[in-house]
Amino acid sequence: METKYTQIYHSPIGVIKIVASEFCIEELVFVETDKVSTIQLSENSPPVIQQCIDELLEYFAGNRRSFSVAINQEGTEFQQRVWKELYEVPFGKNLSYGELAKKMGDPTAVRAAAAANGKNKIAVIVPCHRIVGADRSLVGYAWGKARKKWLLQHEFRLALGVQTLF
């Protein structure tokens, strides 16, 4: 059985648990602070975890728009296709669930695409936060609408080259 490594990262919008194998990130999820003390942190974590943290620091500081850290998450063939499409949504842009399904070649697969989007376990890096409702409303983010709003505003502000939206 492959060894898994766990690390906690304190982001500007909450605590993130990072789980990795020797060579790639397998999970990056927001966790509630009361659960942090129950997470067993790994000793001698592989370099991929430090690379992930470095890239997250750059992203949250506004100096990174895409990620190069190796990732791998288990899922069905359809989920993998959805996650690949999510990864392709440009920084500072968003798509509706319908647009996502259409990009995948099946405009009738809106609900299936939404369900797969919700199963993403690599937050921020696989940017499921960039998927919005048909009316551009903030819908369906596993880690809360406040975090989704923050991430979208962070990216839009940087994409527009402004310091603040307000």
LOKOLRO-774108 format. One record per residue: residue in three letters; x, y, z of N, C-alpha, C in turn. Coordinates in steps of 0.05 Angstrom, whole numbers, padded with zeros to 5 digits, always signed. Layout:
ALAXYZXYZXYZ
...
//
This chain:
MET+00017-00024+00000+00000+00000+00000+00017+00025+00000
GLU+00010+00044-00016+00025+00069-00019+00022+00087+00005
THR+00043+00099+00014+00043+00117+00037+00030+00143+00029
LYS+00013+00153+00047+00000+00179+00044+00011+00198+00064
TYR+00015+00223+00056+00026+00244+00073+00005+00266+00076
THR+00003+00277+00100-00017+00298+00106-00003+00322+00118
GLN-00012+00345+00108-00001+00371+00118-00024+00390+00120
ILE-00023+00409+00139-00042+00430+00142-00030+00456+00132
TYR-00046+00471+00118-00038+00498+00108-00060+00518+00117
HIS-00052+00540+00129-00070+00560+00138-00072+00582+00116
SER-00093+00581+00100-00097+00600+00078-00112+00624+00089
PRO-00113+00646+00073-00128+00669+00081-00159+00664+00085
ILE-00168+00642+00074-00197+00636+00076-00203+00610+00090
GLY-00184+00601+00106-00189+00577+00122-00167+00557+00121
VAL-00170+00537+00137-00150+00516+00140-00154+00496+00117
ILE-00132+00488+00104-00132+00469+00082-00116+00444+00090
LYS-00128+00421+00086-00114+00396+00090-00104+00386+00063
ILE-00079+00380+00062-00066+00371+00038-00058+00342+00042
VAL-00067+00324+00024-00059+00296+00025-00045+00289-00001
ALA-00022+00276+00002-00006+00270-00022+00006+00242-00020
SER+00013+00232-00043+00029+00208-00045+00058+00218-00047
GLU+00076+00201-00053+00104+00209-00056+00108+00230-00078
PHE+00091+00228-00099+00096+00245-00122+00074+00264-00131
CYS+00050+00262-00118+00029+00280-00127+00009+00286-00105
ILE-00005+00309-00108-00026+00317-00090-00051+00301-00097
GLU-00064+00289-00077-00088+00273-00082-00113+00285-00069
GLU-00109+00303-00051-00131+00317-00038-00122+00343-00027
LEU-00139+00364-00031-00134+00390-00020-00161+00401-00013
VAL-00168+00400+00012-00195+00407+00021-00195+00426+00045
PHE-00215+00443+00046-00218+00461+00069-00229+00444+00092
VAL-00219+00448+00116-00229+00434+00139-00235+00455+00161
GLU-00254+00448+00178-00261+00465+00200-00239+00465+00221
THR-00235+00487+00234-00213+00489+00253-00215+00469+00276
ASP-00240+00462+00284-00242+00443+00306-00234+00415+00299
LYS-00231+00410+00273-00222+00383+00263-00192+00382+00259
VAL-00179+00404+00259-00150+00405+00253-00134+00389+00274
SER-00142+00391+00299-00127+00377+00320-00129+00347+00318
THR-00148+00337+00303-00151+00308+00300-00136+00297+00275
ILE-00126+00315+00259-00112+00306+00235-00083+00299+00242
GLN-00075+00276+00234-00048+00267+00239-00030+00278+00217
LEU-00011+00295+00224+00008+00306+00205+00031+00286+00200
SER+00040+00286+00175+00062+00268+00168+00089+00280+00174
GLU+00107+00262+00182+00135+00270+00184+00149+00264+00158
ASN+00169+00279+00152+00185+00274+00128+00167+00274+00102
SER+00151+00294+00100+00134+00296+00076+00150+00299+00051
PRO+00140+00289+00028+00155+00291+00003+00155+00320-00007
PRO+00174+00326-00025+00176+00353-00036+00150+00363-00050
VAL+00133+00345-00060+00109+00354-00073+00091+00370-00055
ILE+00091+00364-00029+00075+00379-00010+00086+00408-00007
GLN+00112+00410-00005+00123+00437-00002+00119+00453-00028
GLN+00121+00440-00051+00115+00454-00076+00086+00464-00077
CYS+00068+00447-00067+00039+00454-00066+00036+00479-00048
ILE+00047+00478-00025+00045+00501-00006+00057+00526-00018
ASP+00080+00524-00031+00093+00547-00044+00074+00559-00065
GLU+00062+00541-00081+00044+00551-00102+00019+00563-00091
LEU+00008+00552-00069-00015+00564-00056-00008+00592-00045
LEU+00015+00594-00032+00024+00620-00022+00025+00641-00044
GLU+00037+00633-00067+00038+00651-00090+00010+00658-00101
TYR-00007+00638-00102-00035+00643-00112-00049+00663-00093
PHE-00048+00658-00067-00063+00675-00049-00050+00703-00047
ALA-00024+00705-00053-00010+00731-00054-00016+00746-00080
GLY-00028+00732-00099-00035+00745-00125-00013+00742-00146
ASN+00006+00724-00141+00029+00721-00159+00028+00695-00175
ARG+00007+00681-00174+00004+00655-00189-00024+00653-00200
ARG-00026+00646-00225-00053+00643-00238-00059+00614-00246
SER-00039+00597-00246-00043+00569-00252-00023+00553-00236
PHE-00028+00527-00233-00012+00510-00216+00003+00490-00233
SER+00027+00483-00224+00043+00463-00238+00048+00438-00221
VAL+00040+00439-00196+00044+00416-00178+00029+00392-00189
ALA+00041+00368-00187+00028+00344-00197+00004+00337-00180
ILE-00018+00330-00193-00042+00322-00179-00053+00296-00190
ASN-00068+00282-00174-00081+00258-00182-00104+00252-00162
GLN-00129+00250-00173-00151+00243-00156-00167+00221-00169
GLU-00175+00202-00153-00190+00179-00162-00219+00188-00170
GLY-00229+00177-00191-00256+00182-00200-00263+00167-00225
THR-00288+00168-00231-00298+00154-00256-00287+00168-00280
GLU-00289+00155-00303-00280+00168-00328-00294+00194-00333
PHE-00320+00195-00327-00335+00220-00331-00325+00242-00312
GLN-00321+00235-00286-00311+00254-00267-00284+00265-00276
GLN-00267+00247-00285-00240+00256-00295-00243+00276-00318
ARG-00262+00271-00336-00266+00290-00358-00276+00317-00348
VAL-00294+00317-00328-00304+00342-00317-00280+00357-00304
TRP-00265+00343-00287-00243+00355-00273-00222+00367-00293
LYS-00218+00353-00315-00199+00363-00335-00210+00389-00347
GLU-00236+00390-00352-00248+00415-00362-00246+00437-00341
LEU-00251+00431-00316-00248+00451-00295-00220+00463-00295
TYR-00200+00446-00298-00172+00455-00298-00167+00474-00321
GLU-00183+00472-00343-00179+00489-00366-00193+00516-00364
VAL-00211+00520-00345-00225+00545-00342-00204+00566-00334
PRO-00201+00587-00350-00180+00607-00345-00184+00622-00319
PHE-00162+00630-00307-00161+00647-00283-00177+00672-00289
GLY-00194+00680-00270-00210+00704-00273-00235+00701-00290
LYS-00241+00677-00299-00264+00671-00315-00282+00651-00301
ASN-00306+00649-00310-00324+00628-00300-00342+00617-00321
LEU-00353+00593-00316-00372+00580-00334-00396+00572-00318
SER-00419+00570-00331-00442+00558-00318-00440+00528-00320
TYR-00456+00514-00305-00457+00485-00307-00465+00477-00336
GLY-00483+00491-00348-00492+00486-00375-00469+00490-00395
GLU-00454+00511-00392-00431+00516-00409-00410+00494-00406
LEU-00406+00485-00381-00387+00463-00376-00396+00438-00391
ALA-00422+00431-00388-00432+00407-00402-00429+00410-00432
LYS-00434+00433-00443-00432+00438-00472-00403+00435-00481
LYS-00384+00446-00465-00355+00443-00471-00347+00414-00472
MET-00360+00397-00456-00354+00369-00455-00367+00354-00478
GLY-00383+00368-00494-00396+00355-00517-00423+00343-00512
ASP-00435+00348-00488-00461+00337-00482-00477+00358-00466
PRO-00491+00376-00480-00506+00397-00466-00528+00387-00448
THR-00536+00362-00451-00557+00350-00433-00545+00340-00407
ALA-00519+00340-00404-00506+00328-00380-00501+00349-00358
VAL-00518+00369-00356-00514+00390-00337-00513+00380-00308
ARG-00533+00363-00301-00534+00353-00273-00510+00334-00267
ALA-00504+00318-00287-00481+00300-00283-00455+00316-00280
ALA-00452+00337-00296-00428+00353-00294-00427+00367-00267
ALA-00450+00377-00258-00452+00390-00232-00445+00371-00209
ALA-00455+00346-00211-00449+00326-00191-00419+00319-00190
ALA-00407+00316-00214-00378+00311-00215-00362+00334-00204
ASN-00371+00359-00211-00358+00383-00201-00357+00382-00170
GLY-00380+00374-00158-00382+00372-00129-00365+00351-00116
LYS-00356+00332-00132-00339+00310-00122-00309+00316-00123
ASN-00302+00339-00134-00274+00348-00136-00263+00350-00108
LYS-00240+00337-00103-00227+00337-00077-00200+00352-00078
ILE-00196+00368-00099-00171+00384-00101-00180+00413-00105
ALA-00189+00426-00083-00198+00454-00084-00176+00472-00094
VAL-00184+00495-00104-00167+00516-00114-00151+00508-00139
ILE-00136+00486-00137-00119+00477-00159-00136+00468-00182
VAL-00156+00451-00177-00176+00443-00196-00199+00462-00190
PRO-00202+00484-00205-00218+00506-00197-00248+00503-00200
CYS-00260+00485-00184-00289+00481-00185-00304+00506-00176
HIS-00290+00525-00162-00302+00550-00154-00309+00568-00178
ARG-00298+00562-00201-00303+00579-00225-00329+00571-00239
ILE-00343+00551-00229-00368+00543-00241-00391+00555-00225
VAL-00409+00569-00240-00431+00584-00228-00458+00576-00240
GLY-00479+00586-00229-00506+00581-00239-00510+00594-00266
ALA-00531+00586-00280-00537+00596-00307-00541+00626-00306
ASP-00551+00637-00283-00554+00666-00280-00530+00679-00267
ARG-00508+00664-00266-00482+00673-00255-00482+00676-00225
SER-00502+00664-00212-00503+00664-00183-00483+00644-00171
LEU-00476+00649-00146-00457+00631-00132-00473+00607-00121
VAL-00471+00585-00134-00485+00561-00126-00465+00538-00122
GLY-00472+00520-00105-00458+00494-00102-00428+00494-00099
TYR-00418+00503-00076-00390+00500-00070-00387+00485-00044
ALA-00374+00462-00045-00373+00444-00022-00361+00457+00003
TRP-00345+00477+00000-00332+00490+00023-00344+00517+00030
GLY-00368+00522+00021-00383+00546+00028-00382+00568+00008
LYS-00404+00582+00006-00407+00604-00013-00388+00627-00007
ALA-00383+00632+00018-00365+00654+00026-00337+00649+00014
ARG-00327+00625+00015-00301+00619+00004-00302+00621-00027
LYS-00323+00611-00039-00326+00613-00068-00325+00642-00076
LYS-00341+00659-00062-00342+00687-00069-00314+00700-00066
TRP-00300+00693-00045-00273+00704-00040-00255+00696-00063
LEU-00255+00671-00070-00237+00661-00092-00243+00675-00118
LEU-00269+00677-00125-00276+00690-00150-00268+00720-00150
GLN-00274+00733-00128-00266+00762-00126-00236+00765-00128
HIS-00221+00748-00114-00192+00749-00115-00182+00747-00144
GLU-00193+00727-00158-00184+00723-00186-00193+00745-00205
PHE-00218+00754-00202-00229+00775-00220-00213+00801-00215
ARG-00208+00807-00190-00192+00832-00184-00165+00831-00197
LEU-00151+00808-00195-00125+00806-00206-00125+00805-00237
ALA-00146+00792-00248-00148+00791-00277-00153+00819-00288
LEU-00168+00835-00273-00174+00862-00282-00151+00882-00276
GLY-00132+00873-00259-00109+00889-00252-00116+00912-00233
VAL-00136+00907-00216-00143+00928-00196-00138+00917-00168
GLN-00134+00936-00150-00128+00928-00122-00152+00919-00107
THR-00175+00931-00113-00199+00924-00098-00223+00927-00116
LEU-00244+00912-00111-00268+00914-00127-00287+00935-00115
PHE-00282+00945-00090-00300+00963-00077-00287+00990-00072
//
